[in-house]
Amino acid sequence: MKKTMFNRRSLLTLGAASLWTWPALSQTFPSRPLRIVVPNAAGGAADITARTVGQKMAAALGQSVVIENKPSAGGVVAGEGVARSEPDGHTLLLVSSGTAVSAALFKSLPFDTQKDFAPVSMLATFDLAIVVKEGGRIKTLSELLAYARANPGRLNLGTPQIGTTQNLAAELFKATAGVDLQVVPFNGTPAVLTALRGEQLDAAIDILGPLMPQISSHALMPLAVLGAQRTAQLPNVPAVRESGGSLAVFNVSSWNGLAVPARTPTEVVERLSREVRAALAQPDVKAKLLELNLLAQGSTPAQLSEHMAADIRRWSDVIARAKIPRQ
């Protein structure tokens, strides 16, 4: 009996200590430099976004923010490292639409995308676009759809690799429009652009940022952007949903954000979220991201969680419908 009471008292003591630790941690946070682990190479849009926001967070939090680049297929290396790190808010992971795609595409990952991370905030969204070669026979999205309907299976729509957001967006466009066209994956954006300019492709879907130099030089012509509305960079280019019909609800854009390991105290997550949103609200940050064709867009942790879950469901459906083998 005494042993039972001792065990109960021990558990109560441990529980009380645990409850005390979380507020204490939130009051002393941050106590050392922060790390943002980026599953992409240095110099890209994801890396620059993390560095730009990280600099502002460092000033507000009074601790330096270090960016660690750990590129790998599906973001596995970066994700696994952060999932296993101490859940104290000092280690963050840059998550993205690619994170949602990986959760839908891979048969197994060394972490659970929705259970092993606590979302902090969105960082930015960026558009995708459908483009054709300037001076070609197709000049509008309506003409592209009309050609696809009149010539089943003959229109070739290029994208980067199978399983990328661009590739799955093309499959979703095909299914939503109800047209029979060929989605042709290439080994990266440069190969897509070479094939499009060489007239091996009728059209292509890719992230708008890398396409802008080709659009500005009039080598390529944008037919439409895939997001909910027109983009500031191309105000005269319609959104796909303006076509109406089954495409009236079409809305696909890429995004990135930040997350921390699950079990990070709520107070710490909320503090990080506030600082991220404050950084994104600053004019110089907005301008810097806009140079990369990114729209600064913060969120609450709950909003990012809902966005991630919705993306995983959507891409899981697209992968199943398109019969893309899971990796």
Secondary structure, DSSP 8 states (H G I E B T S, - for coil): -HHHHHHHHHHHHHHHHHHHHHHHHHHH---S-EEEEESS-TTSHHHHHHHHHHHHHHHHHTS-EEEEE---GGGHHHHHHHHTS-SSSSEEEEEEHHHHHHHHH-S--SS-TTTSEEEEEEEEEE-EEEEEETTSS--SHHHHHHHHHHSTTT-EEEESSTTSHHHHHHHHHHHHHT---EEEE-SSHHHHHHHHHTTS-SEEEEEHHHHHHHHHTTSEEEEEE-SSS--TT-TTS-BGGGG-GGGGG----EEEEEEEETT--HHHHHHHHHHHHHHHTSHHHHHHHHHTT-EE----HHHHHHHHHHHHHHHHHHHHHTT----
